[in-house]
Amino acid sequence: MKLITDKLLKFLKNNKIVILIIILLVAIYYQYQRIEYWKKQYHDENNINISLNDSIKYFKNERNEWVAEKQTIQTSLKQMEQMNNKLNNFQKELLSRIKEIEKKNTIIAAALIQTNVKIDSLLDKDIGGQITIDTLNKKINFTNSDTIFNYNIDVNNVIPSNPNKTPSIFFNSIELPNKQFINFYWKNDRKKGYPVAFSISNSNPYFKTVNIDSYIIPNIDKKHLNPNFWQKIDNFFFKNKDIVIYFSVGAVTGIGIASLFLK
């Protein structure tokens, strides 16, 4: 027994550098994981605050459509309920709707959108409207049909036959065709931990998105669902950390046993 102990001590003495390197690598890996964990905690908390106070950003996409973008609230439903005093009325309504759906189905993502239609200083001739004058019935008809604004309007009593009669307008129909494209995606911001953002685009310029808030479950993480090269390496070590430890310990033990029997 003393012989084995002496040889083991001799091996440890002669291979101090190799052992120290292995121990150092394991320590660095665990320290890195610890830093990543706290970094994620910081990013999550910071991104929640940013999401709650974020304002809508407007820009035009490649299709020349107006896009409204805002960062998504990414947290657990329980934590969102605990932050109720930090939510504005629109966000509280989003939370209320999510809780209603959660009674029947599990939410992955949800959004509440408020859109206003505003027509300002529009002349029918500017958009190619057609006019039909009916002098017999004292009526003028205005019509238009295109991709952004459809209407059919009758203006009655436009030729005053009686000064006591007030001209009137009868709206047969007004249509504002619109296509909305809704998109959830990871913002390309590594420093903030790739937060999820939400955008909505309208094909009709008369539609303007004036308020949006969205929610997504916290496990939708780019690091695990769409990792880059370094994140793939990190994920490999994280998933196989036990194997890495066993391999490192086994390597040291194997070298030690081999040294005992070969020397």
C-alpha positions, 0 to 999 in steps of 0.5 A: 500500500505504501508503494502505491501511495509513494508512486501516486505522490511521485506521479502527482509531483511529476505531472503537476502541470498537466493536472493543474491545466485540467483542473484550471480548464474545469474551473474556467468552464464552471466559472463561465457557466456561472457568469453566463447564468447571472448575465442571463438573469440580468438581461432578462430583468433588464429586457422586461423593464425595457419592454414595459417602457418601450415605445413604438418605432415606425419604418418602411419595409421593402414593400414600402409598407409602414411597419410598427415595431416594439420589444416583446414582454418575455417573462412568465405569466406569474411574474407578469402578474406580480408586476401588475403595478408597473403595467399600463392599461393597455398591458393590463388588458393584454395580461387579462386576455392571456389569462382568459386563454390560459384557462383553456390553452397554453399560451406561447405568444400573444399580441394586443394591437390597436389600429386607427384609420385616418383619412385627412384632406382627401379629394376623390379626384386625387385617387381616381374617383368616378362621378355620375350626375343625375339631374333628373333625381337631383343626385350626384354619385361618387364611387371609387374602387382600388387597393386602399380606399373603396367608397360609394356615396350619394349626394342628394338634393344638390340642385336646390329645387326648394330652398327649404331642403338641405342637401344630404350625403348617403354613404352606401359603403366605405371599405378600406382593404388592408393586409397585416403581417405580424412578426415575432423575431430575435433582435440582433443585439448580443449585449442585451441577450437577443431580446424578442421583438414584435412588429406589424405592417399594414399594406394600406397607408390609411391604417396606422398602428398606434399601440401594440404590446406582446407577450411570449413565454420565457423559454423562447431563447435564441441561444437554444433554438437558433444558436450561432457558432459560439453558442453551439459550442457552449450548448455542447459543453452545457449539455455534456458537462457531466461527460466532460467532468468524468472524462477529465477525472478519468484522464487524470486517474488513468494517467495515474494508474498507468504511471503506477504500473509502468514505472 
